[in-house]
Amino acid sequence: MSGHLIKPLTSPRFCFSLKDEAATIRLAEDMAAILAPGDVVLLSGDLGAGKSTFARALLRNLAKDPDLEVPSPTFTLVQSYDFGRLSVVHVDLYRLEEAEEIEQLGVDEAVQSGAALIEWPEMAEEFLPDGALWIQFAHVPGEETAERVVHIAVPAPGWEDRLERTFAARALLDGAGYTGAHRQHLAGDASIRRFERIDLGAESAVLMDWPEPTGGAGTAEALSYDKKVHLAPDCRAFVAVAGELRRRGFGAPEIYAADMKAGLLLLENLGSEGVVDAHGPIPDRYHAAIEVLVELHSRSMPDEVRLADNSVYRLAAYDTRAFVTEAELYLDWYHRHKLGRPVDHAVRQEFGRLWTAVLQNLPDETTWVLRDYHSPNLLWRSKKTGLEQVGLIDVQDAVIGPAAYDVASLTFDARVDVPADLENALYCGYVKSRGAADPSFDQAGFAAAYAVMAAQRTTKILGIFVRLAQRDGKQAYVRHIPRLVGYMGRIVRDPVLEDLKAWFDRNGLFSS
């Protein structure tokens, strides 16, 4: 035992036992899943109580390296790590001579952009931030055992909500037969959803965590926009759409377990192999993805899907109001950013009028629109055949709308350059296959819809990518903007877009 006083925490919110070291490691993984910039986690307890085991497991999880060397900062006091998505400082105050010395360790500066783990916080308690999470480890009294007792004191409701959420995720895994599974962060998408890879021996799954929207995504303005454009409000949409696609032979993931109230889904892992490589799109895989759309658009798909609890999920109509509202993101974010000032009312009115005019002339053919049918959401399953070879994820925002939308999503892929010759080959392949399956297929009508949908989607994404950078701090999306502007230069040559091309020319889309 140490000579330092370890006093009991006041009113701990969470108390439980850790049977062995593996349980301590699982708790560390549960914490790693929610650790964010600005977080300070205090690790208290006598020597050998489990603090270092916890810290080491958390850092290895963030590093995605189970063998990462994690030296104790007992003598150096501070050890720094940069894991890409999160930087962490690991601090040990055991040998701190004066409490004031903590101010010289740079913890305050580190947590401005990262997180901190601080062992022996009692040594400088009065200098620690009020919002720090305090975790105390203790030996089971009177027993020589690996079991430990853990108490967690929660400084603010935000921490409590996050802890309850990560423990609910662990409970879902346990209930689905994944007791003791390892959790590992996966790259997320542009939404508020988070994803984890779940491993238990040779078995693997994916955890989708869909919380209530917060921050910029949770404002009244953002929620109103989501409703206008029919974005899915919760995970029921994914369960309905993915389930129906899977029943019809498409490559959507199986849902192993769900806590729909909490917004947690445990999904089949469709793998990590995509439809692009270091050189760009893999043509054969893009053509396979086009054939999936041909099959989907050749079928009669339902407007409603009945769920296991007997409730009904209804897909919304992708209507003119939704299309125009989405396109106006270009004005609100991209155009305003380029101008350095709000868009004039007259310019906005003309923009809306021009879009409404071209949208109202679209053909009547509608089908399921998966909406983000492009490379980040398409997985290549080499051991499968037919429709199942193309894995479909991120399908929750599906609506009923023009078949051309998803075709344009793929052929003008926002995340990777699609050369004009490949775009043309994909388009021609789609039209040929649709015509072969249905002699009444309206090729001229589809051509017009294809141009309009490609322009609308590209216009919308220009706004979305600037919004992601400015509102949500996701600067990586800015690098895709030159590609999108280049796409628009090709798209607006279509005669059906003549008036919109003139608007974009007048308002500087293609100017440097």
N, C-alpha and C positions, 0 to 999 in steps of 0.2 A: 504494500500500500504506500501511497505517497504521503509526504508531510503536509500537503496542501489540504485545506478544508473544502470538502465537496458538500455544499449544503443542498438540501432537497429543493426541487423546483416548486414554486408557488402555483397551485391550481393547474397542474398539467392537464392539457386537453385530451391527449392520447396516452394510454398506458397499456403495454402488452409485453409478453415474454418472447424472447428469441431462444429457441431450443438449442441451437448450435451455431457454428460459424456460417453455415450455409444460409441460415435464416437472417443473419446480420448482412450477408451479401445481398440477399433479396430485398431487404429494407433499403440498402444503399441504391439498388437499381430502381426501386420505387421513387426514391428521392431524386435520382438523376433524371428521371422522366419529366420532372416538373421544375427543375432548377433553371433559373432565368437570370439575365443580367440584373444587377442590383441586389441580389439575394445574399444574405449573410447567415450562415448556419454555424451555430455554436455547439461544439461537441464536448460534453462534460462527463467526468467519471474517473475513478481511480485507475492506477496503472493496471493494464491487462483487462480492463472492463469491456473493450471492444471499439474504442474510438478510432484507433489507427486501422483496424480491420475494415470498419465502415468507410473511412476516408479513402483508403486504398481501393476498395471495391467501387466506390462512386467514381473516382478518377479514371479507373480502368474502363468503366462502362462508358464514360464520356469520350474516352480515347478510342473506343471500339477495339481495345487491345487487352486481352486478359493477362498478358505477360508484361504489361508496361511496368517498368521499374519506377517505384514510387518511394523515394528515400524519405525518411522521417525528417521533418524540419526542426527537430529538437535543438540542434546546434546552430543551424543557419537561420532559424526562426521563420523564414519565409521561403516557400518553393512555388514557382509560378509555372502555369501550363496554359497553352493556347490550343484548343481543340477545334478551331474553325468556327463552329456555331456558338461556342461559349468559351471564354477564358476564365480560369479559376486560379486563385491564390490559396495555397494551403499553409496555414500559420499555426505554429506551436508556441504557446506562451509560457511553457513550463519553466524555462530558465530566464524569464523576464525579471530583471532586477527591480525596476521601478515601473509602476503601471503607466506612467506618462510616456514611457518609451514606445508604446504601441503606436503613437502618433507619427513616429519616425519610420514605421514599417511600410507605409504607403497603401494601407488597406482601403482607406477612403477613396483614393484615386483609382485603385484597382476595380472597385465595385461600381464605378461609374459606367463601365462597359462590360463588366464580368461579374463573377460571384466569388465568395470567399468561404472557406472552411476554416474555423478557428478552434483548435484544441486548447484545453485548459483556459477557458474564458474567464474563470474566477480571478485570474491574475490581474485583469484590467477591466473588471466588470463595469466600473463607472465610466469608462471611455468607449464602451461598445454602443452601436446604434440601437435605438429603441425598437426598431422593426425586425431585429434579428430573431431567427427561429432557434430555440434552445432544445437540444436533444441530450438527455442524460442517460448514460449507461451505468448499470450497477450489477455486481455479482449477486447471485441468489444467496441470501444470508445462511450461514452455517453449513453450506454444502460445497464439496469439491466437484463442480460440474461445469460443463461448457455453457449451460443456460444462463442467460442474462435477462434483466428486467430493463425495459426502456420506458422513459417518460418524455413526452414532447410537450413543451409549453408553446402556445401559439400567440404571437404578439398582435395579430390583426386578422379580421375576417378573411382577407384575401388569402392568407396562408392556410387558414382552416379549410376554405373551399378547395384549394389545390390539393391539400393532403387527403381530404375525403374523396376527391376524384381519383387520385392515384391508388388509394386503398380500394376503392370500388373496382378499379380496373384489375387489381390483383385478385379480388374476390371473384370477378367474372372468369378469370383464368382458372382459378381453383375449381369453380363450379363446372367448368367445361372439360375437366380432366387434365388441365395443364398445371397442376400443382407443382411448385418448385421450378417453373419455367423461367428462363432468362429473358429479360426485356432489353431491347436495344432500339434507340431512336432511329427512325428512318427519315429521309428528306421529305418534308411536307410539300404541300402545293400552295397555290396563291390564296387559299381560304384560311379560315380559322381552325380547320381540322388538323389534328396531329396524327402521326402514324408511328407504330413501333413494330419491329420484327420480334416475334415470340418463338423461342427455341426450347424444345424439350427433347433431348436426345436427338434422334434423327427426324423428329417431327418439327414442322415449322408452320407458323400462321402469321397473320397480320392483325394488329389491334388498331382499329379506327377510333379515335377520341374526338367526339364532336360536341364541344362545350357550347354554352350560351355565348353569343357574341358580346365582346367587350371592346373598349377602346374605340378607335375610329369605326370599326365594323359594327359597334353596338349603338351608335348614335341614332336618334330618331330619323335623321336624313338618310343614313345608310340602310336602316331597316325598311323605310318607305320605298327606297329604290329596289331593294331585294323583292319586295312584294309586287311592285309594278312590273318587274321583268320576270317574275315567276321563278326565282331561285328557291331551291328547297329549304324549308325552315328547320328541318331536323332530320334525324337518321331514318325515319319511317320511309322517306323517299328512296333512300338507297336500298333498303330492304325490299320495297315494292318493285323497283325497276330492275335491280340485279336479279331478284328472284324470278321475275317474269322472263327476262332474257335467258337465264339459265334453263328454265323449263322448256324454252323453245330451241335449245341446242346451241346457244351462243356462249362465248367464253367468259361469262361473268363469274366472279368468285362465289363459292358456296359460303353461306353464313353459318358458322359453327355455333355461335352463341350471341345473344343480344341482351343488353339492358337499355331498352329504348328510352326509358324515362331519364336515365343518366346520359344517354347519347354515346354508348359504348358498344362496339360491334367487334366480334372476333371472326375474322375472315380467312378463307382459303388463301394461301400464299401462291400467287400465280407466277412467282419467279422474279428475276431482275433483268432478264434479257429483253432488250427493246427492239425497235424497228429501225434504229439508226446506229451508225458506228462512228469512228473517228473521222470518216470521210463524208458523213452526212447521211441522207436517207438511203436505206437498203431497198432498191427498187422492187425486188421480188416480194418483200414484206409489205411495202406500200400497196402493191397490186393485190396482195391477199387481203389487206384491210379494205380496199375498194370493193372486193367481192363480198365481204361481210356486209357492207352497206347495200349492195345490190340485193342480197338475200333479205335483209331487214326491210328494205323499201318495197320489196315484191310481196310482202306478207301483209295481211290485215292485222294490225296491232290494236289492242284494246285501249280505250280512254281511261278505264278504271282497272285497278288491281286489288283483289281482296287479300288481306294479310291473315296471318295465322290466328290473330285475336278476333277475326271476323270483321274488323274495321275495313274501310275502303279508302284507298289512295287514288285520287283522280289527277291525271296529268293535265296541266293547264294548256290552253291554246297559245302558241307563240304568235301573238297578234301584232298589228301595226303599232299600237301604243307601246308595247314592250320593245319592239325593234327601234322605234324613234328614241325612246328613253335611253336605251343602251347607246345608240349613236351619239347622243348628246354628251356622253362622257368625254368624247373628243373635245367638245367645247369647254367643258368644265375643268378639264385637267391638261390635256395636251396643248390645245390652242391657247388657253390662258397662260400656260407656262411659256409658250413660245413668244406670245405677245408681251408678257409681263404685266398684264392687266386683265380685268374681267371682260368678257365678250359683250359687245354692244347688243342691245335688245333687237335691233333690226336685223343684225347678222344672225342671231339665234332664230328669229322668226323665219327668215328665208331658208335656213338650214333645215328646220323642221318641216317646212312646206315642201321642199324638194324631196326629202326622204319619204314623206307621206305619199307623194305622187308616184314614185317608182315602186313603193311597197304595195300600193293598192292595185297595181296592175299585174301582180304575181299570179301564176296559174293556181288553180284550186287544189292540186294534188298535195296532200299532207300525209305525214307519217310520224313515227317516233323520231325526234331529233335528240341525239345524245349530247349535243351542244359543245363539248370540248373533245371532239374526235380528232386528236392529233398526237404526235409522238410521245409526250410525257405520259399519256393515258393508255397507250397501247403496248402490250407486252407480247413477246414472241415465245410461244410454247412449242419447242421443237419436237417434243414427244407426243404432241397431239396432232390430230388431222382435221381437215375440213374447217368448219366455222370455229371450232374450239382452239384452233391454232393461234388465233389472235385474241389475247386476253384483254378484257374490257374493264377498266376501272374508272372511277370518277364519273359515274353515270347518274348520280342522284338528281341532277338538274334537268333531266329529260323532259321534253314538252312535245306537244303535237304541232308540227309546223312543216315548212317546205323541205322536201328531200334534199334539195341542193345545198342546204346549210352545212350538213356534216361532210358532204363531198368537198366543199370549199374549205372547211376546217382542216382537212387533211392535205389538200393540194396546195394550200397557202399556209403551211404549217408555221405557226408563230414562233416556234423555238428553234427551227433549223431551216437552212436555205433549201428550198425546193426549186431546182432549175426549171426554166420554162419548158424545156423539152420533156422532162419527167411529168410536170404538171399537165401538159397536153396529152401525154400517153395515158395518164391516170384518168383524165376526163373522158377521153375517147373509149377507154376500156369500160368505164362505167356505162356510158351511153350505149355501147354495143351490147353489153350484157343485159341491160334493162330492155332494150329493143328486142333481143332474142327471147326474153322471158315473157314479154307483153307487146305484141304488135301494135297496140293502141298507144304505146308510150309516146308522149308529146316531146319530141326532141327539141323543137324550136322553143316551146314554152320552158323546157328545162334549161336551155342555154341562157335565156333571159334571167330566170331565177338564179342561176349559178352566178352570173355577173353581179346581180344585186346582193346576193347573200355574201359573196366574197368581199364586196365593198363594205357592206354593213359590219361584218365581223372584224375586218381589218381596222375600220374606223373606230369601232368600240374598243378594240384591244390597245390601240394607241393611247386612248384615254386611261384604260385600266392600268397599263404598265407605268404611266406617269403617276397615277394615284398610288400604286403599290410602293413606288419609290418615295413619294413625298409624304403620304399619309401614314404608311405602314413601315417605313424605313427599310424596304426591300430593294436596295439600290441595284441589285443584279439584273433586274428586269429592263433597265434603261438600255443595256447593250443590244437588246432585240429591236429597238426602234428603227435604226437604219434599214433593217430587213423589211419591216412593215411598210415603211415609206416606199421602198423599192417595189414591193408587191402592188401597192396602190397605183404606182406608175403604169404597171401592166394591166391592172384590172379596169381602170377608168377609160381605157381605150374603147371599150364596148359601147356601141351606139346607144344602148338603153340607159347609159349613165352620162350622156352628153351634158345635161344641165348640171349634174353634180360635179363633173370634171371641171366645168367652168367655175363653179363655186370654189373648189379646192385651188384652182389656179389663181383666182383673185385673192384668196385668203392665205396664200403662201405656204401650202403644204410642201410643195416641191422646191421651195427656195431654201438656200443654205442659212 
